[in-house]
Amino acid sequence: PSANWSSNAIPGLSYTGRIVFVTNDLGGFNILETNRTINGTSQSTNQGLQYNIAAPNVSLKHTTDLGGNTLTLNGGSLQVGYNAANSVVTITNGTLQLGGSNRTDVYVAANLAVATPDVTQTGTVLRIAATVDTRNLGTVWIGRSDRGNGPGAQGAIDLSAATLRSGADLNRMVLAGDLNLGVNNGAADSRGDLTLPTSLTSLEVGSLTLTYERNA
C-alpha cells in the first residue's frame, strides 16, 4: 500500500531514485509483484537499492522475494551495511539484474563515516538465492573502510545458491570495474568474503584486490 512509502506513493515500474529498507522492516519481507526497474546515474551512492539496516543483532534479518519477477538496477548502487552494521539480507526467487544502460556498483559492509559506537562494522551479509545477471556490473566492495587508522568493516556476499549470468551467457560473472575484498585505509580489521556457486565457469574483473591495508 502507498502508506508503506515515505512519499505516500508507490514507485512506478521504472523509478529513478532509491528504495531504502531500514530497521522498521526487520524480521519481515517484501515481495516484488511484477518486473520493476530502479534507475540511477552510474556510480551514484544516492540512488539504487539500499539495505543499511543497523539491526540490534544479526538474528533480525530482511528478505526480498522477487516473486519470480525481474528487478533491474540500472545504475546507482546496491548497498547492504553502508555505514551500518548488522545488516543481514536475503534476495530470492527471481532475477536480479545489476546494470543496464548505466553501471551499478555493489557495497557490502562499508565503513566510511564516524558512527556511534565508533567500532568495527560487523554482522553484514548479503545472500542471493536467485538468478543474478551481471549485465553491466561495475565495482564490488566487500568489507571497505576509509576511516584512516579507525575501525574497519567486515562483510560477506553468499552466491552459493545463485545462478549467475551476464546477459545471454550463463555461468558467467563480469565486472566492468573491480572486485575488492577487505580493503582498508589504515584500519587493520577489515574483511570481505565472497562465496560463488560451483556452476560458475567464468569470472572476469578489471582488477582484484584481496585484503589490502594501507600502512599509515
Disulfide bonds with the S-S distance in Angstrom:
none
